[in-house]
Amino acid sequence: MAEPFQPFEPHGHGGPRIREIPLRMVLPNLITVLAICAGLSGIRLAFEHRFETAVTMVLIAAFLDGIDGRIARMLKATSRFGAQMDSLADIVNFGVAPALVLYAFLLDRAGSPGWIAALLFAIACGLRLARFNVLDEEEHPVGWQSEYFVGVPAPAGAVVVMLPIYLVFIGAIAPDRTLGFLSSVFTVLVAFLLVSRLPVYSGKKIRIPGDRVLPLILGVAFFILLLVTYPWQTLSISALAYMIFLPLSARAYSRRAKIEEEKATMPDAQ
């Protein structure tokens, strides 16, 4: 008589044993988990009406989620598991957390349109991340086109969409029903920018001349000091500057595309 429970081979042959995984492989995943904890904590704090701490936690989550992949590459600790976990964390930290914090603080004043705007932003962020993963796997742009993102990156969208909150914190605007409707429109606009085909310069291939490294370090240190001392003013100016940068980036892309097209057709004209 056959036994009721037959032995079976674990899926994936069980994977590596815990003791066989080096610590450097665990560190990036640990940072991803901390980012998720920060994002979800921000949502809780928002519904407890501790909004400044909530926004801070969401920004910390976005920062941690933005560096975990870079740390993994620096440590040569990239893995398929880490990549999948990072993708799942992105939708929480860049989409769900900012949308819910913004809704709890401002968008709920607009009623159902505010909730629709929050949903659209979270969905747009998920679509943006899915498109990024697909393009990263299937398409590998070469040359100058690889210097541009397709649409606004999710981390930038998460920081920019909370601009109305920053402005309220510094006392520039009052959190009333009118601002709730205006913030809903702004949230939908940012959601559209996430899923658009807008070329956004990434700066990944910028090379800093040796004689400008020290001034650059000084400038970064100055920005961090401003961020720590005047966080909401600095974030407001940064978000506004990024919105101004977007049409300039698209214009630069169009000019570069025209120049490259003329170079490609020049031999035919001869």
C-alpha angles and dihedrals in degrees: 000000000000119000114254093234115044120200115256138191111253115246110267089012089281096292124246119326116257092245090054095061113092119227093245088064091055098048098073091048090049090054089050091052091049089051091054090049091051093049094049091044088054090056091051093048091050092056088048087057093244090129104163091053090044093055090046091054092049091051091048089050091051091049094049092045089051096053103040093082092047091050090050091054092046091052092041087237100130117141139166089246092054092047092052093045091049091051091051091048092051094066090053098045100036100031118020100034098049092043095052095043090050091047094050092050105037118347095066088066087068093053119213095357088059092053091047090052091050091050092048092052093050091047092046090052090052091049091047092052092046091051091048091053092048094048090046090055101038107027127049109182113207132209122003096347091069087067091072135070120222102239128345111315116250095242091053091046091053092053096042097047091063092058092111089057092052091050091051091049092056091046096246093127136017122244101238137134093275091055088049091060093043091049089051090056091046091050091053089049092054090046089054091050090054094057097034127105091239110145109233119189110239101192091215093134099045112131118203116216113237094244091057100050095090094048088048092052089048091050093050091048090050091051092050091050090051090048092053096042100037103018102164096041091049093047091048093053092043093051092048091047090052091052089053090047094057099071090042089054092050090049092050090050092052092050092049092047090052092050093049091048091053090050091051094051096042096090090051091054089056 
